[in-house]
């Protein structure tokens, strides 16, 4: 590779970080580190109506827990700052205006009410080559009328102008050559009435400005590719466009559609990396961390959703994932999420990691459950003795807590079917041994 690899994760600070988002981070990170490159986090906060207080901090806390630290970001700084799009607002308008001047974009003055009316009049209405002549824009108005509206501060957006029946193609690093017919593509808004760019314009301008060489994103963004290729071609040239890879979706356990938070709520498993409380509704969502997952297991599990090493090995440290990772082994099809398999990864990693690493988590867990552990040496022995029986960290309460706190209740019903004279004789002898020695 001639240029230094630079990849980016560009989340919107609108809520908790979904499994799919963290996997996108992971694949970006693995590819960058495998190729001696840089991993950048850029906050896409251009839609201020969807901004959620605390969401940006949550994103960085999640990445820190996962061990996926960026080389450049709003938090870490870097040579291409600022890394928040809201702080780059002044840089976008000139590119939108350049497209208008070239006849590749236009001013649209339609109000929200006028657009709603048109949606009611025309089934499946799209603002596109087939309808733009019916709308209030600089293509249907005279130059004088357009100038007057702008000078009178009439709100407007700038829309891209794609021609119909134009063939656009690009090479996807996972899917090969992908073809599009622009007849199916609508005139996306590039610049909103408040002067902020939409994702479509901002992602192209910022990827160019930050010298991004590879862009990984979910396959749900494939339909937007024609607009982005069009913008690259006419603003910066296709030679400067990053290579793209559209990652497969993470699917529901039954494989029927994309995994959502609602599915997790319904089926009883987390879909966010860490706990998230929505400040607007106070709705709380449990994350993998708080459910008792190790970050090593969480990352390992995510890597295997849509990728494989080509070997029988399933347990990988982050360093091993960097060494083994290749885009050639990323699947084209979606990957079904299996919570039981996720727990299997966690169980294997609990067995695998050192007692020192587990101790901090177990001490915190015990403190939350009023289990007193004063002797670190004994605690370490107990953890080593019981960790093979724990699937999640929270299991240590049941599997190890009784070494320190006497059980408040005894489940006689569970014991009786297994009780016999041999077991009675064993425990009588054990009690006698303790009495004789202690």
C-alpha positions as CSV (number, residue, x, y, z in Angstrom):
1,X,0.0,0.0,0.0
2,X,1.5,3.3,-1.1
3,X,-0.2,5.6,1.3
4,X,-0.3,5.1,5.1
5,X,-3.5,3.4,6.0
6,X,-6.0,5.7,7.8
7,X,-9.4,4.4,8.8
8,X,-12.2,6.1,10.7
9,X,-15.2,5.3,12.9
10,X,-17.7,8.1,12.7
11,X,-20.6,7.6,15.1
12,X,-23.5,10.0,15.8
13,X,-23.8,10.8,19.5
14,X,-27.4,9.8,19.7
15,X,-27.4,6.9,22.3
16,X,-25.9,3.6,23.3
17,X,-23.4,1.8,21.1
18,X,-24.9,-1.2,19.4
19,X,-23.1,-4.5,18.8
20,X,-22.8,-3.6,15.1
21,X,-21.2,-0.3,15.8
22,X,-18.6,-1.9,18.1
23,X,-17.8,-4.5,15.4
24,X,-17.3,-1.8,12.9
25,X,-14.8,-0.2,15.3
26,X,-13.1,-3.5,15.8
27,X,-12.7,-4.3,12.0
28,X,-11.4,-0.7,11.5
29,X,-9.0,-1.1,14.3
30,X,-7.7,-4.6,13.3
31,X,-7.2,-3.5,9.7
32,X,-5.3,-0.3,10.7
33,X,-3.0,-2.1,13.2
34,X,-2.4,-5.0,10.8
35,X,-1.2,-2.5,8.2
36,X,0.7,-0.1,10.5
37,X,-2.0,2.5,10.1
38,X,-4.0,5.0,12.2
39,X,-7.5,4.5,13.6
40,X,-9.5,7.8,13.9
41,X,-12.8,8.5,15.6
42,X,-14.8,11.4,14.2
43,X,-18.0,12.5,15.8
44,X,-20.8,13.1,13.3
45,X,-23.0,15.5,15.2
46,X,-24.4,17.5,12.3
47,X,-28.0,16.7,13.2
48,X,-28.4,18.7,16.4
49,X,-32.0,17.6,16.8
50,X,-30.8,14.1,17.5
51,X,-27.9,15.0,19.8
52,X,-28.0,13.3,23.2
53,X,-26.1,14.6,26.2
54,X,-23.5,12.1,27.4
55,X,-23.5,10.0,24.3
56,X,-20.1,11.0,23.2
57,X,-18.5,10.2,26.5
58,X,-20.3,6.9,26.4
59,X,-18.7,6.1,23.1
60,X,-15.2,6.7,24.3
61,X,-15.8,4.9,27.6
62,X,-17.0,1.9,25.6
63,X,-13.9,2.0,23.3
64,X,-11.7,2.2,26.4
65,X,-13.3,-0.8,28.0
66,X,-12.9,-2.8,24.8
67,X,-9.2,-1.8,24.5
68,X,-9.8,-0.1,21.1
69,X,-8.1,3.2,21.7
70,X,-8.1,5.7,18.7
71,X,-4.9,7.3,17.5
72,X,-6.9,10.5,16.8
73,X,-10.2,11.8,18.0
74,X,-11.9,14.8,19.8
75,X,-10.6,13.3,23.0
76,X,-7.1,12.3,21.9
77,X,-6.4,15.2,19.5
78,X,-4.5,14.9,16.2
79,X,-3.2,16.7,13.2
80,X,-6.6,16.9,11.5
81,X,-8.6,18.5,14.3
82,X,-11.3,19.3,15.0
83,X,-12.8,15.9,15.0
84,X,-16.4,16.9,15.7
85,X,-18.3,17.8,12.5
86,X,-20.3,20.6,14.3
87,X,-16.9,22.3,14.8
88,X,-16.1,22.0,11.1
89,X,-19.4,23.6,9.9
90,X,-17.6,26.4,7.9
91,X,-15.8,23.9,5.7
92,X,-18.8,22.3,4.1
93,X,-20.8,25.1,2.4
94,X,-18.1,26.0,-0.2
95,X,-18.3,22.5,-1.6
96,X,-22.1,22.5,-1.8
97,X,-21.9,25.9,-3.5
98,X,-19.3,24.6,-5.9
99,X,-21.6,21.8,-7.0
100,X,-24.4,24.3,-7.5
101,X,-22.1,26.4,-9.7
102,X,-21.2,23.3,-11.8
103,X,-24.9,22.5,-12.3
104,X,-24.5,19.3,-10.2
105,X,-26.7,20.5,-7.2
106,X,-29.5,23.1,-6.7
107,X,-31.3,25.2,-4.2
108,X,-34.6,23.8,-3.0
109,X,-37.1,26.1,-1.1
110,X,-39.9,23.6,-0.5
111,X,-41.3,23.9,3.0
112,X,-42.0,20.8,5.2
113,X,-45.8,21.3,4.6
114,X,-45.3,21.4,0.9
115,X,-43.2,18.2,1.0
116,X,-45.9,16.5,3.1
117,X,-48.6,17.5,0.6
118,X,-46.6,16.1,-2.3
119,X,-46.1,12.8,-0.3
120,X,-49.9,12.5,0.0
121,X,-50.4,13.3,-3.7
122,X,-47.7,10.9,-5.0
123,X,-47.4,7.3,-3.7
124,X,-43.8,6.5,-2.6
125,X,-42.8,10.1,-3.4
126,X,-39.1,10.7,-3.8
127,X,-37.5,14.1,-4.6
128,X,-35.6,13.0,-7.7
129,X,-35.2,13.5,-11.4
130,X,-38.8,12.5,-12.0
131,X,-40.3,15.0,-9.5
132,X,-37.9,17.9,-9.1
133,X,-39.6,19.8,-12.0
134,X,-42.8,19.8,-9.8
135,X,-41.1,21.4,-6.9
136,X,-40.0,24.9,-5.8
137,X,-36.3,25.0,-6.5
138,X,-33.7,26.8,-8.6
139,X,-34.3,24.4,-11.5
140,X,-37.9,25.5,-11.8
141,X,-37.5,29.1,-10.7
142,X,-35.7,31.8,-12.7
143,X,-32.3,33.0,-11.6
144,X,-33.8,36.3,-10.5
145,X,-36.5,34.6,-8.4
146,X,-33.9,32.3,-6.8
147,X,-31.6,35.2,-6.0
148,X,-34.5,37.1,-4.4
149,X,-35.5,34.2,-2.2
150,X,-31.9,33.8,-1.0
151,X,-31.4,37.5,-0.4
152,X,-34.7,37.6,1.6
153,X,-33.4,34.8,3.8
154,X,-35.9,32.3,2.7
155,X,-34.9,28.9,4.2
156,X,-33.5,26.5,1.6
157,X,-31.5,23.3,1.3
158,X,-29.0,22.3,-1.3
159,X,-29.8,19.0,-3.1
160,X,-27.5,16.9,-5.3
161,X,-28.6,16.6,-8.9
162,X,-28.1,13.1,-10.3
163,X,-29.0,12.3,-13.9
164,X,-31.3,9.4,-14.5
165,X,-30.1,6.1,-16.2
166,X,-26.5,6.8,-15.3
167,X,-24.5,3.7,-14.4
168,X,-22.2,4.0,-11.3
169,X,-19.9,1.3,-10.1
170,X,-17.2,0.8,-7.5
171,X,-15.1,-2.1,-6.1
172,X,-16.0,-3.2,-2.6
173,X,-13.2,-4.9,-0.7
174,X,-15.7,-7.5,0.5
175,X,-18.3,-7.7,-2.2
176,X,-16.3,-7.1,-5.4
177,X,-17.8,-4.9,-8.2
178,X,-21.1,-3.3,-7.3
179,X,-23.3,-1.6,-9.9
180,X,-26.0,1.1,-9.5
181,X,-28.5,2.8,-11.7
182,X,-29.0,6.4,-10.7
183,X,-32.7,6.2,-11.8
184,X,-33.4,4.6,-8.4
185,X,-31.5,7.3,-6.4
186,X,-33.2,10.4,-5.0
187,X,-31.8,13.9,-4.8
188,X,-30.3,13.7,-1.4
189,X,-30.0,16.9,0.7
190,X,-26.3,17.9,1.0
191,X,-26.7,21.1,3.1
192,X,-29.6,21.7,5.4
193,X,-31.4,25.0,6.1
194,X,-29.4,25.6,9.2
195,X,-26.1,25.5,7.2
196,X,-25.1,22.1,8.6
197,X,-24.2,19.4,6.2
198,X,-26.0,16.0,6.0
199,X,-24.0,12.8,6.4
200,X,-23.7,12.5,2.6
201,X,-21.7,15.7,2.1
202,X,-19.9,15.7,5.4
203,X,-18.5,12.2,5.2
204,X,-17.0,12.9,1.7
205,X,-15.5,16.3,2.7
206,X,-14.1,15.0,6.0
207,X,-12.7,11.7,4.6
208,X,-10.9,13.8,2.0
209,X,-9.7,16.4,4.6
210,X,-8.5,13.7,7.0
211,X,-6.8,11.6,4.2
212,X,-8.9,8.5,5.0
213,X,-7.7,5.6,2.8
214,X,-10.3,2.9,3.8
215,X,-13.9,3.3,4.8
216,X,-15.7,0.4,6.5
217,X,-19.4,0.7,7.2
218,X,-22.5,-1.5,7.5
219,X,-24.1,-2.8,4.3
220,X,-27.2,-0.7,5.0
221,X,-25.2,2.2,3.6
222,X,-24.8,0.6,0.2
223,X,-27.8,2.4,-1.3
224,X,-26.1,5.7,-0.5
225,X,-22.9,4.8,-2.4
226,X,-23.9,6.3,-5.7
227,X,-24.3,9.8,-4.2
228,X,-21.0,9.5,-2.4
229,X,-19.2,8.3,-5.5
230,X,-20.8,11.2,-7.5
231,X,-19.5,13.7,-4.9
232,X,-16.1,12.2,-4.8
233,X,-15.9,12.3,-8.6
234,X,-16.9,15.9,-9.0
235,X,-15.3,17.4,-5.9
236,X,-12.0,15.6,-5.3
237,X,-11.6,13.0,-8.1
238,X,-12.1,9.2,-7.8
239,X,-8.3,8.6,-7.4
240,X,-8.6,10.3,-3.9
241,X,-11.6,8.2,-2.8
242,X,-11.1,5.7,0.0
243,X,-11.4,2.0,-0.7
244,X,-14.8,0.9,0.7
245,X,-15.8,-2.3,2.5
246,X,-19.5,-2.8,3.4
247,X,-19.7,-5.1,6.4
248,X,-22.4,-7.8,6.8
249,X,-25.3,-7.1,9.1
250,X,-25.5,-8.7,12.6
251,X,-28.9,-10.6,12.4
252,X,-31.5,-11.6,14.9
253,X,-30.9,-15.2,16.3
254,X,-33.4,-16.6,13.8
255,X,-31.7,-14.8,11.0
256,X,-34.8,-12.8,10.1
257,X,-33.6,-9.2,9.9
258,X,-31.1,-6.9,11.6
259,X,-30.6,-7.3,15.3
260,X,-32.1,-4.5,17.3
261,X,-32.4,-3.3,20.9
262,X,-36.0,-4.4,20.8
263,X,-34.9,-8.0,20.0
264,X,-32.6,-7.9,23.0
265,X,-35.3,-6.7,25.3
266,X,-37.7,-9.4,24.0
267,X,-35.3,-12.3,24.2
268,X,-33.4,-11.2,27.3
269,X,-29.9,-10.4,26.2
270,X,-28.0,-7.1,25.8
271,X,-27.3,-5.5,22.5
272,X,-25.3,-2.5,23.8
273,X,-21.7,-2.8,24.9
274,X,-22.2,-1.0,28.2
275,X,-25.2,0.2,30.3
276,X,-26.9,3.2,28.7
277,X,-29.5,5.5,30.3
278,X,-31.3,7.8,27.9
279,X,-31.3,11.2,29.6
280,X,-34.5,12.2,27.7
281,X,-36.6,9.3,28.8
282,X,-34.6,7.9,31.7
283,X,-34.9,4.5,30.0
284,X,-32.1,2.1,31.1
285,X,-30.5,-0.5,28.9
286,X,-28.2,-3.1,30.2
287,X,-24.8,-3.7,28.5
288,X,-22.5,-6.7,28.1
289,X,-20.1,-5.2,30.6
290,X,-22.6,-4.9,33.4
291,X,-24.1,-8.3,32.5
292,X,-20.8,-9.8,33.5
293,X,-18.8,-10.1,30.2
294,X,-15.0,-9.7,30.0
295,X,-13.9,-7.2,27.3
296,X,-11.6,-9.9,25.8
297,X,-14.6,-12.2,25.4
298,X,-16.8,-9.5,24.0
299,X,-14.2,-8.5,21.4
300,X,-13.5,-12.2,20.5
301,X,-17.2,-12.9,20.1
302,X,-17.7,-9.8,17.9
303,X,-14.8,-10.7,15.6
304,X,-16.3,-14.1,14.9
305,X,-19.6,-12.5,13.8
306,X,-19.0,-12.2,10.1
307,X,-15.3,-13.2,10.0
308,X,-13.2,-16.3,10.5
309,X,-9.5,-17.1,10.6
310,X,-9.7,-20.1,8.3
311,X,-8.6,-22.3,11.1
312,X,-10.4,-24.3,13.9
313,X,-9.2,-21.7,16.5
314,X,-12.0,-19.7,18.1
315,X,-10.3,-18.0,21.1
316,X,-8.2,-15.0,20.0
317,X,-6.7,-12.2,22.0
318,X,-6.8,-8.7,20.5
319,X,-3.1,-9.1,19.5
320,X,-3.9,-12.4,17.8
321,X,-6.9,-10.9,16.0
322,X,-4.6,-8.2,14.6
323,X,-2.2,-10.8,13.3
324,X,-4.9,-13.0,11.8
325,X,-7.3,-10.4,10.4
326,X,-7.9,-10.1,6.7
327,X,-10.8,-8.6,4.8
328,X,-10.7,-11.6,2.4
329,X,-12.2,-13.7,5.3
330,X,-15.0,-11.3,6.1
331,X,-18.3,-12.8,5.0
332,X,-20.7,-11.2,2.5
333,X,-23.8,-12.6,4.2
334,X,-25.2,-11.5,7.6
335,X,-24.1,-13.2,10.8
336,X,-26.8,-14.5,13.2
337,X,-26.3,-13.5,16.8
338,X,-26.2,-16.4,19.3
339,X,-26.3,-15.3,22.9
340,X,-25.5,-18.8,24.1
341,X,-22.3,-18.8,22.0
342,X,-21.5,-15.3,23.4
343,X,-21.7,-16.8,26.9
344,X,-19.5,-19.7,25.8
345,X,-16.8,-17.2,24.8
346,X,-17.1,-15.5,28.1
347,X,-16.9,-18.8,30.0
348,X,-13.7,-19.8,28.1
349,X,-12.1,-16.4,28.8
350,X,-13.0,-16.5,32.5
351,X,-11.1,-19.8,32.6
352,X,-8.3,-18.3,30.5
353,X,-7.5,-14.9,32.2
354,X,-5.3,-14.5,35.3
355,X,-6.7,-14.4,38.8
356,X,-5.3,-10.9,39.2
357,X,-7.5,-9.6,36.4
358,X,-10.6,-11.3,37.8
359,X,-9.9,-10.2,41.4
360,X,-10.8,-6.5,40.7
361,X,-14.1,-7.4,39.2
362,X,-15.0,-10.0,41.8
363,X,-14.1,-7.6,44.7
364,X,-16.4,-5.0,43.1
365,X,-19.1,-7.6,42.6
366,X,-18.8,-8.9,46.2
367,X,-18.9,-5.4,47.6
368,X,-22.2,-4.7,45.7
369,X,-23.6,-7.9,47.2
370,X,-22.4,-7.3,50.8
371,X,-19.9,-10.2,50.7
372,X,-16.9,-9.4,52.9
373,X,-13.4,-10.4,51.6
374,X,-10.6,-9.2,53.8
375,X,-7.9,-11.8,52.9
376,X,-6.7,-11.3,49.3
377,X,-4.7,-14.6,49.4
378,X,-7.8,-16.6,50.3
379,X,-9.9,-14.7,47.7
380,X,-7.4,-15.6,45.0
381,X,-7.5,-19.2,45.9
382,X,-11.3,-19.2,45.8
383,X,-11.4,-17.5,42.4
384,X,-8.9,-20.0,41.0
385,X,-11.0,-22.8,42.5
386,X,-14.4,-21.6,41.2
387,X,-13.7,-19.7,37.9
388,X,-14.2,-22.8,35.7
389,X,-17.8,-22.9,36.9
390,X,-18.6,-19.3,36.1
391,X,-20.1,-18.3,32.7
392,X,-20.4,-14.6,33.5
393,X,-18.6,-12.6,36.2
394,X,-21.9,-12.3,38.2
395,X,-21.8,-16.1,38.7
396,X,-19.0,-15.6,41.3
397,X,-21.7,-14.5,43.8
398,X,-23.3,-17.9,43.7
399,X,-20.2,-20.0,43.0
400,X,-17.8,-18.3,45.4
401,X,-19.8,-16.1,47.8
402,X,-20.5,-18.9,50.3
403,X,-16.8,-19.2,51.1
404,X,-17.1,-15.8,52.8
405,X,-20.7,-15.4,53.8
406,X,-22.8,-18.3,55.2
407,X,-25.9,-19.0,53.1
408,X,-29.0,-17.3,54.5
409,X,-31.2,-20.1,53.2
410,X,-30.5,-23.6,52.1
411,X,-32.4,-25.2,49.1
412,X,-33.4,-28.4,50.8
413,X,-35.6,-29.4,47.9
414,X,-32.6,-29.4,45.6
415,X,-30.5,-31.4,48.0
416,X,-32.9,-34.1,49.1
417,X,-33.1,-36.1,45.8
418,X,-29.2,-36.4,45.8
419,X,-28.9,-37.2,49.5
420,X,-28.1,-40.8,50.7
421,X,-26.3,-42.6,53.5
422,X,-22.9,-42.4,51.7
423,X,-23.1,-38.6,51.5
424,X,-24.2,-38.4,55.1
425,X,-21.3,-40.5,56.2
426,X,-18.9,-38.3,54.1
427,X,-20.1,-35.0,55.7
428,X,-20.1,-36.5,59.2
429,X,-16.5,-37.5,58.7
430,X,-15.6,-34.0,57.2
431,X,-17.2,-32.2,60.2
432,X,-15.3,-34.4,62.6
433,X,-12.1,-33.7,60.7
434,X,-12.7,-29.9,61.0
435,X,-13.5,-30.2,64.7
436,X,-10.4,-32.2,65.4
437,X,-8.1,-29.7,63.5
438,X,-9.7,-26.3,64.1
